[in-house]
Every structure is written in structure tokens, then in C-alpha cells.
Amino acid sequence: MNIEELSVEEKVGQMLMIGLDTPNAIDIVADLILKYKIGGVLLYKKNYKDYKELVQIVNYIKSINTVNKVPIFIAIDQEGGRVNRMPNDFNNLPSSNNLASTSEKSNTNLVKEAGEITGEMLANVGINMDFAPVLDIKRFEDNHAIGDRSYGSNIDVVAKYGIDYMKALQEKKIIPVIKHFPGHGATTKDSHFILPVIKDAKLIEKEDLLPFAKALGDGADALLVGHLLIKNKTNNLPATMSRRFITMYVRKKYRFRGLIITDDMRMRGVKLLYGKNKAVKEAFFAGNDIILIKYGKDEKLIEGIINEVKKNKLKESRVNRSVKRILKIKEKYKINDEEIIQNVKFIKDVNNRIRDINNKVESSL
């Protein structure tokens, strides 16, 4: 796809990923795709009750998008452990922390195996992007916002297993999105509810950024930025809304040319402080490639962004840079809107493999 073939509306649409955190997603998604040409959707477990319904909604999204010029991202948060978005037909994989701990003890690599299985599951249901792995460092108890979602407290262990999981997804043609840059593990606060403020920027530099730096240098395609305010780094704004941080720090310091994706702009950590509309506009101006927004009747918001570009308040050249990155990744992973054929037999086979991993983890703990 040549970017010159896209209108302003289509370009802005490519930079939007709408989180369908609602049980009536099918009723909503068609209008968003047809009218606003959105470039991606994020599915939640409440969107489907079982495997068949998941495949049906994925196929519906794909079929609606076939009238558009660019195939659509269909994303999910699938980590295993307490962040499990797969339908209950599938057994759940252990948490990242338990996988890494067992791998270290047994001199195996259950993390890589779990990544391979996850990639196969997602490909089987037509999902092409996974908001994983978590590259945050574990500093607090398991039920902390990060906790057992991390591969551990050791920087090298987090980097090693995070990259292994990332590459396993890539091998299965699933786009991994490493998160939560620059390091949600450095704070006790949860950005779903409050804006975390990290005062010790030196700690972030010396520790939390290192796993991300290694992954970015080892072929990461996409990076999710968290709503974290870092003293002297983000201009007293969340990282997602800081142009200084996104363009001067992420792009230049790490020479990163892949996708930069915001965390959900409807999280209370930014919405209550800045207001939804301002937060989203600032995220566009900051230089993010994809703005993730949990659905909430966003038609006026989307039209407002389009008007910002048409009036040159948001330069089209800046939009073009992001859209070119998006098109490049979609081409690299051969993203398409082809129908997915249900394969119920696959569920039994993959559940046996997951059961084997769970047994190994349980015997190790």
C-alpha cells in the first residue's frame, strides 16, 4: 500500500486502535471501521463466550474491513496467569514469573515454549498482535499492578526471557508489543487508577530501561508506553503525552524505528487529570504512532483529530511518518483480512501442551 493513496481520514484512522471493552462489540465495530477507517481493534474476554464466538467476531471484523484499503490489526492482551484473554475452551498458561522461575530451576525454557503456544493460539483465532511480553522489573508482591506478570527481579533474567517470548511470537507471525515502557515496575501505583510519578529517574536509567533497551536492539517491532510521569524526563506529563520523551528520548536515544503505541488513553491516571479529549490530542502531538482508546462514543473526538490535521494544527507530515511505520509493519507480518477457519481439534492438542507446562511449574514451586 502506497501512503499517497490514503486520504487524511484514512491516515488518522490507521493511527487509532479502539479497545472494545463492551459485550456488544459487534454492534459498535462496523461503524468505526466503515466510517472512520480505524487501523486496529483490541478485543477483551467479555467480547466472546467461547472459541467459536471469538472466531466469529474476528471474521466479522475482517469481513467489514475488506472494503478499506489497509488490513486491520486485531490485538489482544494475552500474557497468561492473571492476564488471560483467551476463551475458557483453552487452558491458561502460568504467569510469566512462574514460567521464568521454573525455567531457571530446571534449565529448560518454558517461557519460549509458552510464547510459541500463545502465538499458535492467537494465529488460530485470527489475532495478529499481542500486547506482550511484559518487560517491567518485579519489585513488589505478586498481586501488584505488575507483580507476577514480570519475569522476575533480576534485570538480565527479565531481558533474556522477555526477548525469548518476543521472538517466539514473531516466529508465529504475531506482532509482539513489549510493555510498559519505561518501566511500570518502578512504582507502587497502578496507572489504571492514578498517575504514577517516578521521582528517581536515575533508577529508571540504570535498571528498568535495560530490558527494553536490549529488546529494542534485538528486533522489537512495537513498544507500548505507559502512563508514567518521570521527573526531569517527561516535562511534568505522562510519558504518553510528552513529545520530549517520545521523540527526543525513545526515537533518538534508542534509534527505534518501530511502532510506538500508547497505553489506553481512558485509564483514570490520565483521563481524570487531563480529560479524555485533551489527553488523546496531546498523545497525537507527542509523536505516538498508534493511540489506544477504550471505546466510549468517540466520534466527535476522532473527527476533531481529523480537523486538526486538515487545519494544519497537527502537521500531515508528522501523521505520514506514523502511517508509514504502520503500513511497513502490516506488510512485514502479511496482515490480511482473510477468513479464519475454525479448528476445534487444535484446542485439544494445545491444551495437552499447556497442561504439561502447568504440571512442570506446579512440581517446581
Secondary structure, DSSP 8 states (H G I E B T S, - for coil): --GGG--HHHHHHHTEEEE--STTHHHHHHHHHHHH--SEEEE-GGG-SSHHHHHHHHHHHHHHHTTSSS--EEEE---BTTB--S-TTS-----HHHHHHHHHHHTS-HHHHHHHHHHHHHHHHT--EE---B-----S-TTSSSGGGSS-S-HHHHHHHHHHHHHHHHHTT-EEEEEEETTGGG-SS-TTTS--EE--HHHIIIIIHHHHHHHHTTT--EEEE---EETTTSTTS-GGG-HIIIIIIIIHHH---SEEEE--TTSHHHHHHH-HHHHHHHHHHHT-SBEEEE-S--HHHHHHHHHHHHTTSS-HHHHHHHHHHHHHHHHHTT---------HHHHHHHHHHHHHHHHHHHHH-
